[in-house]
Amino acid sequence: MFMFRCNLSPLRVLPLFSPPLGSFCPPPGPIVKGILGHACLGMLPSASIGEDGPGVFEPIHGSAPDIAGEDKANPLAMILSVAMMLKYDLDRPEEADLIEKAVEAVLDQDMRTADLKQDGDGCKLVGCVEMGNIVADIVTKMEVKETEAIKV
């Protein structure tokens, strides 16, 4: 079964899949923020979560091997997949929320990879590495409650 739900204020897209392992894509706010009228695969995280054991978390589009090494891939789906892993597998919803907010902040700063960039949108075109670095910089500036932080 496949279901597609869209709430236009703010635009949120939720693809739901029901294969044997129960894969799904939750609706983090930044999934399609700033993209008018279409969902971009570069923004969709996914997970295959069974009843026992750890899940598998990855971008819905896979690893984009056709553009490997070209600094063209959109890392946001992978970053949002990490947020899903934190939330659903590791029971770390606060850290997941930080990552989702960082992705939303990057989009609010009008940073776009080639798959998101539209002519005349006023946004800055960035590559995979720069997009990932910007998200990482934002996350490092965010505060996590000391009692909630992951201890290494």
Backbone as JSON Lines, residues from 0, in Angstrom:
{"i":0,"aa":"M","n":[0.84,-1.19,0.0],"ca":[0.0,0.0,0.0],"c":[0.88,1.23,0.0]}
{"i":1,"aa":"F","n":[0.49,2.23,-0.75],"ca":[1.18,3.51,-0.77],"c":[0.14,4.6,-0.54]}
{"i":2,"aa":"M","n":[0.46,5.52,0.35],"ca":[-0.44,6.63,0.61],"c":[0.38,7.91,0.58]}
{"i":3,"aa":"F","n":[-0.16,8.95,0.03],"ca":[0.51,10.24,-0.05],"c":[-0.42,11.26,0.58]}
{"i":4,"aa":"R","n":[0.03,11.91,1.63],"ca":[-0.78,12.91,2.31],"c":[-0.07,14.25,2.24]}
{"i":5,"aa":"C","n":[-0.8,15.3,1.99],"ca":[-0.19,16.62,1.88],"c":[-1.04,17.63,2.62]}
{"i":6,"aa":"N","n":[-0.43,18.38,3.53],"ca":[-1.08,19.47,4.23],"c":[-0.4,20.74,3.74]}
{"i":7,"aa":"L","n":[-1.11,21.62,3.08],"ca":[-0.5,22.76,2.42],"c":[-0.16,23.94,3.32]}
{"i":8,"aa":"S","n":[-0.4,23.86,4.62],"ca":[-0.09,25.01,5.45],"c":[0.55,24.58,6.77]}
{"i":9,"aa":"P","n":[1.87,24.53,6.93],"ca":[2.86,24.63,5.88],"c":[2.9,23.34,5.08]}
{"i":10,"aa":"L","n":[3.5,23.39,3.92],"ca":[3.54,22.23,3.04],"c":[4.31,21.09,3.71]}
{"i":11,"aa":"R","n":[3.61,19.99,3.92],"ca":[4.23,18.8,4.48],"c":[3.77,17.61,3.66]}
{"i":12,"aa":"V","n":[4.67,16.74,3.35],"ca":[4.35,15.57,2.55],"c":[4.7,14.33,3.36]}
{"i":13,"aa":"L","n":[3.82,13.36,3.35],"ca":[4.04,12.13,4.1],"c":[3.77,10.92,3.24]}
{"i":14,"aa":"P","n":[4.81,10.35,2.62],"ca":[4.6,9.09,1.93],"c":[4.65,7.94,2.94]}
{"i":15,"aa":"L","n":[3.72,7.05,2.87],"ca":[3.68,5.91,3.78],"c":[3.7,4.62,2.98]}
{"i":16,"aa":"F","n":[4.54,3.71,3.38],"ca":[4.65,2.43,2.69],"c":[4.39,1.32,3.69]}
{"i":17,"aa":"S","n":[3.82,0.23,3.25],"ca":[3.56,-0.9,4.14],"c":[4.09,-2.21,3.57]}
{"i":18,"aa":"P","n":[5.39,-2.3,3.27],"ca":[5.94,-3.58,2.88],"c":[6.13,-4.44,4.13]}
{"i":19,"aa":"P","n":[6.62,-5.64,3.99],"ca":[6.74,-6.53,5.13],"c":[7.49,-5.94,6.33]}
{"i":20,"aa":"L","n":[8.51,-5.14,6.09],"ca":[9.26,-4.58,7.21],"c":[8.66,-3.3,7.77]}
{"i":21,"aa":"G","n":[7.67,-2.75,7.11],"ca":[7.01,-1.55,7.63],"c":[7.78,-0.27,7.37]}
{"i":22,"aa":"S","n":[8.28,-0.08,6.18],"ca":[9.0,1.15,5.85],"c":[8.04,2.33,5.87]}
{"i":23,"aa":"F","n":[8.55,3.48,6.24],"ca":[7.73,4.68,6.22],"c":[8.62,5.91,6.17]}
{"i":24,"aa":"C","n":[8.02,7.03,5.84],"ca":[8.71,8.31,5.84],"c":[7.88,9.26,6.7]}
{"i":25,"aa":"P","n":[8.39,9.71,7.84],"ca":[7.61,10.62,8.68],"c":[7.61,12.03,8.11]}
{"i":26,"aa":"P","n":[6.77,12.91,8.65],"ca":[6.63,14.25,8.07],"c":[7.44,15.34,8.75]}
{"i":27,"aa":"P","n":[8.79,15.28,8.76],"ca":[9.5,16.41,9.34],"c":[9.2,17.67,8.54]}
{"i":28,"aa":"G","n":[9.03,18.78,9.23],"ca":[8.64,20.03,8.59],"c":[9.45,20.44,7.38]}
{"i":29,"aa":"P","n":[10.78,20.24,7.38],"ca":[11.55,20.76,6.27],"c":[11.51,19.94,5.0]}
{"i":30,"aa":"I","n":[10.78,18.83,4.97],"ca":[10.86,17.94,3.8],"c":[10.69,18.69,2.5]}
{"i":31,"aa":"V","n":[9.68,19.49,2.35],"ca":[9.48,20.17,1.08],"c":[9.37,21.68,1.24]}
{"i":32,"aa":"K","n":[9.9,22.21,2.34],"ca":[9.83,23.65,2.56],"c":[10.52,24.38,1.41]}
{"i":33,"aa":"G","n":[9.86,25.36,0.87],"ca":[10.45,26.16,-0.18],"c":[10.35,25.56,-1.57]}
{"i":34,"aa":"I","n":[9.77,24.4,-1.68],"ca":[9.62,23.78,-2.99],"c":[8.15,23.87,-3.36]}
{"i":35,"aa":"L","n":[7.84,24.65,-4.33],"ca":[6.46,24.91,-4.66],"c":[5.85,23.8,-5.51]}
{"i":36,"aa":"G","n":[4.91,23.09,-4.94],"ca":[4.11,22.16,-5.7],"c":[4.69,20.8,-6.01]}
{"i":37,"aa":"H","n":[5.91,20.5,-5.59],"ca":[6.41,19.15,-5.85],"c":[7.34,18.7,-4.75]}
{"i":38,"aa":"A","n":[7.34,17.41,-4.51],"ca":[8.23,16.83,-3.51],"c":[9.5,16.4,-4.21]}
{"i":39,"aa":"C","n":[10.61,16.68,-3.62],"ca":[11.9,16.33,-4.2],"c":[12.46,15.11,-3.47]}
{"i":40,"aa":"L","n":[12.87,14.11,-4.24],"ca":[13.43,12.9,-3.63],"c":[14.64,13.2,-2.76]}
{"i":41,"aa":"G","n":[15.36,14.26,-3.07],"ca":[16.53,14.63,-2.28],"c":[16.21,15.05,-0.87]}
{"i":42,"aa":"M","n":[14.94,15.22,-0.56],"ca":[14.52,15.66,0.77],"c":[13.81,14.57,1.57]}
{"i":43,"aa":"L","n":[13.63,13.38,1.02],"ca":[12.81,12.38,1.68],"c":[13.64,11.3,2.37]}
{"i":44,"aa":"P","n":[13.59,11.28,3.7],"ca":[14.25,10.19,4.43],"c":[13.36,8.96,4.39]}
{"i":45,"aa":"S","n":[13.92,7.8,4.71],"ca":[13.1,6.6,4.78],"c":[13.68,5.65,5.82]}
{"i":46,"aa":"A","n":[12.85,4.7,6.22],"ca":[13.28,3.7,7.2],"c":[12.55,2.4,6.94]}
{"i":47,"aa":"S","n":[13.25,1.31,7.2],"ca":[12.64,-0.01,7.25],"c":[12.81,-0.49,8.68]}
{"i":48,"aa":"I","n":[11.7,-0.54,9.37],"ca":[11.75,-0.88,10.8],"c":[10.9,-2.11,11.04]}
{"i":49,"aa":"G","n":[11.54,-3.15,11.54],"ca":[10.82,-4.37,11.89],"c":[10.45,-4.36,13.36]}
{"i":50,"aa":"E","n":[9.8,-5.42,13.8],"ca":[9.41,-5.5,15.21],"c":[10.61,-5.75,16.12]}
{"i":51,"aa":"D","n":[11.61,-6.47,15.62],"ca":[12.79,-6.79,16.41],"c":[14.02,-6.23,15.73]}
{"i":52,"aa":"G","n":[14.97,-5.81,16.53],"ca":[16.25,-5.39,15.97],"c":[16.24,-3.98,15.45]}
{"i":53,"aa":"P","n":[17.4,-3.54,15.02],"ca":[17.51,-2.16,14.54],"c":[16.89,-1.99,13.16]}
{"i":54,"aa":"G","n":[16.54,-0.76,12.85],"ca":[16.0,-0.44,11.54],"c":[17.12,-0.08,10.57]}
{"i":55,"aa":"V","n":[16.74,0.1,9.33],"ca":[17.66,0.55,8.29],"c":[17.17,1.92,7.85]}
{"i":56,"aa":"F","n":[18.03,2.91,7.93],"ca":[17.67,4.29,7.64],"c":[18.5,4.81,6.48]}
{"i":57,"aa":"E","n":[17.83,5.36,5.47],"ca":[18.54,5.86,4.29],"c":[17.63,6.81,3.53]}
{"i":58,"aa":"P","n":[18.22,7.61,2.64],"ca":[17.37,8.46,1.79],"c":[16.48,7.57,0.93]}
{"i":59,"aa":"I","n":[15.29,8.04,0.64],"ca":[14.36,7.26,-0.16],"c":[14.92,7.0,-1.56]}
{"i":60,"aa":"H","n":[15.81,7.88,-2.03],"ca":[16.39,7.74,-3.36],"c":[17.63,6.86,-3.38]}
{"i":61,"aa":"G","n":[18.07,6.37,-2.24],"ca":[19.28,5.55,-2.19],"c":[20.52,6.43,-2.15]}
{"i":62,"aa":"S","n":[21.63,5.92,-2.64],"ca":[22.91,6.6,-2.5],"c":[23.31,7.46,-3.71]}
{"i":63,"aa":"A","n":[22.48,7.54,-4.71],"ca":[22.75,8.35,-5.92],"c":[24.11,8.03,-6.54]}
{"i":64,"aa":"P","n":[24.38,6.75,-6.85],"ca":[25.69,6.38,-7.39],"c":[26.01,7.02,-8.74]}
{"i":65,"aa":"D","n":[24.99,7.43,-9.47],"ca":[25.22,8.05,-10.78],"c":[25.91,9.4,-10.68]}
{"i":66,"aa":"I","n":[25.85,10.04,-9.51],"ca":[26.52,11.33,-9.34],"c":[27.56,11.29,-8.22]}
{"i":67,"aa":"A","n":[27.99,10.11,-7.84],"ca":[28.97,9.95,-6.76],"c":[30.26,10.71,-7.1]}
{"i":68,"aa":"G","n":[30.78,11.41,-6.11],"ca":[32.04,12.13,-6.28],"c":[31.95,13.43,-7.04]}
{"i":69,"aa":"E","n":[30.76,13.85,-7.43],"ca":[30.6,15.07,-8.22],"c":[30.12,16.27,-7.4]}
{"i":70,"aa":"D","n":[29.92,16.08,-6.1],"ca":[29.45,17.15,-5.21],"c":[28.09,17.69,-5.65]}
{"i":71,"aa":"K","n":[27.25,16.83,-6.23],"ca":[25.93,17.23,-6.72],"c":[24.79,16.7,-5.86]}
{"i":72,"aa":"A","n":[25.03,15.65,-5.12],"ca":[23.95,15.01,-4.36],"c":[23.41,15.94,-3.28]}
{"i":73,"aa":"N","n":[22.15,15.77,-2.98],"ca":[21.52,16.51,-1.89],"c":[21.65,15.65,-0.63]}
{"i":74,"aa":"P","n":[22.4,16.12,0.38],"ca":[22.61,15.31,1.58],"c":[21.46,15.39,2.59]}
{"i":75,"aa":"L","n":[20.46,16.22,2.33],"ca":[19.43,16.47,3.34],"c":[18.59,15.24,3.65]}
{"i":76,"aa":"A","n":[18.31,14.39,2.67],"ca":[17.54,13.18,2.96],"c":[18.32,12.25,3.88]}
{"i":77,"aa":"M","n":[19.64,12.15,3.68],"ca":[20.45,11.32,4.57],"c":[20.5,11.92,5.96]}
{"i":78,"aa":"I","n":[20.65,13.24,6.03],"ca":[20.67,13.91,7.33],"c":[19.35,13.71,8.05]}
{"i":79,"aa":"L","n":[18.23,13.83,7.32],"ca":[16.92,13.6,7.93],"c":[16.72,12.12,8.28]}
{"i":80,"aa":"S","n":[17.37,11.22,7.56],"ca":[17.32,9.79,7.91],"c":[18.02,9.55,9.24]}
{"i":81,"aa":"V","n":[19.1,10.28,9.49],"ca":[19.79,10.2,10.79],"c":[18.84,10.67,11.89]}
{"i":82,"aa":"A","n":[18.1,11.74,11.63],"ca":[17.12,12.22,12.61],"c":[16.09,11.14,12.91]}
{"i":83,"aa":"M","n":[15.64,10.43,11.86],"ca":[14.69,9.33,12.07],"c":[15.3,8.22,12.92]}
{"i":84,"aa":"M","n":[16.57,7.9,12.66],"ca":[17.24,6.87,13.44],"c":[17.31,7.27,14.91]}
{"i":85,"aa":"L","n":[17.67,8.52,15.16],"ca":[17.72,9.0,16.53],"c":[16.36,8.9,17.21]}
{"i":86,"aa":"K","n":[15.34,9.28,16.49],"ca":[13.99,9.31,17.07],"c":[13.39,7.92,17.25]}
{"i":87,"aa":"Y","n":[13.46,7.1,16.2],"ca":[12.72,5.83,16.21],"c":[13.52,4.62,16.67]}
{"i":88,"aa":"D","n":[14.84,4.64,16.5],"ca":[15.65,3.48,16.89],"c":[16.4,3.73,18.19]}
{"i":89,"aa":"L","n":[16.85,4.94,18.42],"ca":[17.71,5.23,19.56],"c":[17.01,5.99,20.68]}
{"i":90,"aa":"D","n":[15.71,6.28,20.51],"ca":[14.92,6.98,21.52],"c":[15.58,8.29,21.94]}
{"i":91,"aa":"R","n":[16.0,9.07,20.93],"ca":[16.63,10.37,21.17],"c":[15.85,11.46,20.43]}
{"i":92,"aa":"P","n":[14.59,11.69,20.8],"ca":[13.78,12.64,20.05],"c":[14.28,14.08,20.11]}
{"i":93,"aa":"E","n":[14.95,14.46,21.19],"ca":[15.45,15.84,21.29],"c":[16.55,16.09,20.26]}
{"i":94,"aa":"E","n":[17.46,15.13,20.12],"ca":[18.52,15.27,19.13],"c":[17.96,15.22,17.71]}
{"i":95,"aa":"A","n":[16.98,14.37,17.49],"ca":[16.32,14.31,16.18],"c":[15.7,15.66,15.84]}
{"i":96,"aa":"D","n":[15.07,16.27,16.81],"ca":[14.45,17.57,16.6],"c":[15.49,18.63,16.24]}
{"i":97,"aa":"L","n":[16.65,18.58,16.87],"ca":[17.72,19.53,16.55],"c":[18.14,19.4,15.08]}
{"i":98,"aa":"I","n":[18.29,18.17,14.63],"ca":[18.7,17.94,13.24],"c":[17.63,18.45,12.28]}
{"i":99,"aa":"E","n":[16.37,18.14,12.56],"ca":[15.29,18.62,11.7],"c":[15.24,20.14,11.66]}
{"i":100,"aa":"K","n":[15.43,20.77,12.82],"ca":[15.43,22.24,12.87],"c":[16.61,22.82,12.11]}
{"i":101,"aa":"A","n":[17.76,22.15,12.15],"ca":[18.93,22.61,11.41],"c":[18.68,22.56,9.91]}
{"i":102,"aa":"V","n":[18.06,21.49,9.44],"ca":[17.73,21.38,8.02],"c":[16.75,22.48,7.63]}
{"i":103,"aa":"E","n":[15.77,22.71,8.46],"ca":[14.81,23.77,8.17],"c":[15.5,25.14,8.15]}
{"i":104,"aa":"A","n":[16.45,25.35,9.07],"ca":[17.19,26.62,9.11],"c":[18.0,26.83,7.84]}
{"i":105,"aa":"V","n":[18.63,25.78,7.33],"ca":[19.39,25.88,6.09],"c":[18.48,26.3,4.94]}
{"i":106,"aa":"L","n":[17.31,25.7,4.88],"ca":[16.36,26.06,3.83],"c":[15.84,27.48,4.02]}
{"i":107,"aa":"D","n":[15.65,27.89,5.28],"ca":[15.24,29.26,5.56],"c":[16.3,30.27,5.13]}
{"i":108,"aa":"Q","n":[17.57,29.82,5.13],"ca":[18.68,30.69,4.69],"c":[18.83,30.67,3.16]}
{"i":109,"aa":"D","n":[17.87,30.05,2.49],"ca":[17.84,30.01,1.02],"c":[19.03,29.3,0.4]}
{"i":110,"aa":"M","n":[19.52,28.26,1.05],"ca":[20.56,27.41,0.49],"c":[19.88,26.27,-0.24]}
{"i":111,"aa":"R","n":[20.33,25.95,-1.46],"ca":[19.7,24.89,-2.24],"c":[20.76,24.1,-3.0]}
{"i":112,"aa":"T","n":[20.59,22.79,-3.04],"ca":[21.38,21.96,-3.94],"c":[20.69,22.01,-5.3]}
{"i":113,"aa":"A","n":[21.38,21.49,-6.31],"ca":[20.89,21.62,-7.69],"c":[19.49,21.05,-7.88]}
{"i":114,"aa":"D","n":[19.15,19.98,-7.18],"ca":[17.82,19.38,-7.35],"c":[16.7,20.24,-6.78]}
{"i":115,"aa":"L","n":[17.03,21.15,-5.88],"ca":[16.03,22.03,-5.27],"c":[16.0,23.42,-5.89]}
{"i":116,"aa":"K","n":[17.1,23.81,-6.5],"ca":[17.24,25.16,-7.04],"c":[16.32,25.36,-8.23]}
{"i":117,"aa":"Q","n":[15.65,26.51,-8.24],"ca":[14.78,26.88,-9.36],"c":[15.24,28.23,-9.9]}
{"i":118,"aa":"D","n":[15.15,28.41,-11.19],"ca":[15.54,29.67,-11.82],"c":[14.79,30.83,-11.18]}
{"i":119,"aa":"G","n":[15.52,31.88,-10.84],"ca":[14.91,33.09,-10.32],"c":[14.39,32.99,-8.89]}
{"i":120,"aa":"D","n":[14.76,31.94,-8.15],"ca":[14.23,31.81,-6.79],"c":[15.01,32.61,-5.76]}
{"i":121,"aa":"G","n":[16.15,33.2,-6.15],"ca":[16.94,34.01,-5.23],"c":[17.74,33.19,-4.24]}
{"i":122,"aa":"C","n":[17.75,31.9,-4.4],"ca":[18.48,31.02,-3.48],"c":[19.9,30.78,-3.97]}
{"i":123,"aa":"K","n":[20.78,30.46,-3.02],"ca":[22.17,30.19,-3.35],"c":[22.35,28.71,-3.67]}
{"i":124,"aa":"L","n":[22.99,28.42,-4.79],"ca":[23.29,27.04,-5.18],"c":[24.53,26.58,-4.43]}
{"i":125,"aa":"V","n":[24.41,25.46,-3.72],"ca":[25.53,24.87,-2.99],"c":[25.64,23.39,-3.35]}
{"i":126,"aa":"G","n":[26.81,22.84,-3.17],"ca":[27.03,21.43,-3.42],"c":[26.73,20.59,-2.19]}
{"i":127,"aa":"C","n":[26.92,19.31,-2.33],"ca":[26.67,18.35,-1.25],"c":[27.52,18.65,-0.01]}
{"i":128,"aa":"V","n":[28.81,18.86,-0.22],"ca":[29.73,19.09,0.9],"c":[29.36,20.36,1.64]}
{"i":129,"aa":"E","n":[29.15,21.45,0.91],"ca":[28.82,22.71,1.56],"c":[27.49,22.62,2.3]}
{"i":130,"aa":"M","n":[26.49,21.98,1.7],"ca":[25.19,21.84,2.37],"c":[25.34,21.07,3.67]}
{"i":131,"aa":"G","n":[26.08,19.96,3.62],"ca":[26.31,19.18,4.84],"c":[27.06,19.97,5.9]}
{"i":132,"aa":"N","n":[28.05,20.74,5.48],"ca":[28.81,21.56,6.43],"c":[27.94,22.64,7.06]}
{"i":133,"aa":"I","n":[27.07,23.24,6.28],"ca":[26.18,24.28,6.83],"c":[25.25,23.68,7.88]}
{"i":134,"aa":"V","n":[24.66,22.52,7.58],"ca":[23.79,21.85,8.56],"c":[24.59,21.52,9.82]}
{"i":135,"aa":"A","n":[25.79,20.97,9.65],"ca":[26.62,20.62,10.8],"c":[26.95,21.84,11.65]}
{"i":136,"aa":"D","n":[27.27,22.96,11.0],"ca":[27.57,24.2,11.74],"c":[26.37,24.66,12.55]}
{"i":137,"aa":"I","n":[25.18,24.57,11.96],"ca":[23.97,24.98,12.68],"c":[23.72,24.07,13.88]}
{"i":138,"aa":"V","n":[23.87,22.76,13.68],"ca":[23.65,21.81,14.78],"c":[24.62,22.09,15.93]}
{"i":139,"aa":"T","n":[25.88,22.37,15.61],"ca":[26.86,22.61,16.68],"c":[26.56,23.87,17.47]}
{"i":140,"aa":"K","n":[25.82,24.81,16.88],"ca":[25.47,26.04,17.58],"c":[24.19,25.91,18.4]}
{"i":141,"aa":"M","n":[23.45,24.83,18.21],"ca":[22.21,24.62,18.95],"c":[22.52,24.03,20.31]}
{"i":142,"aa":"E","n":[21.66,24.28,21.25],"ca":[21.86,23.77,22.59],"c":[21.0,22.55,22.86]}
{"i":143,"aa":"V","n":[21.61,21.56,23.49],"ca":[20.89,20.37,23.95],"c":[20.97,20.41,25.46]}
{"i":144,"aa":"K","n":[19.85,20.1,26.1],"ca":[19.85,20.05,27.56],"c":[20.93,19.07,28.02]}
{"i":145,"aa":"E","n":[21.71,19.47,29.0],"ca":[22.82,18.63,29.49],"c":[22.35,17.23,29.87]}
{"i":146,"aa":"T","n":[21.19,17.14,30.52],"ca":[20.69,15.82,30.93],"c":[20.21,15.0,29.75]}
{"i":147,"aa":"E","n":[19.96,15.65,28.61],"ca":[19.46,14.96,27.44],"c":[20.56,14.6,26.44]}
{"i":148,"aa":"A","n":[21.75,15.2,26.64],"ca":[22.83,15.0,25.66],"c":[23.31,13.55,25.66]}
{"i":149,"aa":"I","n":[23.73,13.11,24.49],"ca":[24.3,11.78,24.37],"c":[25.71,11.8,24.93]}
{"i":150,"aa":"K","n":[25.99,10.93,25.87],"ca":[27.32,10.83,26.47],"c":[28.13,9.82,25.69]}
{"i":151,"aa":"V","n":[29.33,10.21,25.29],"ca":[30.19,9.29,24.54],"c":[31.35,8.87,25.41]}
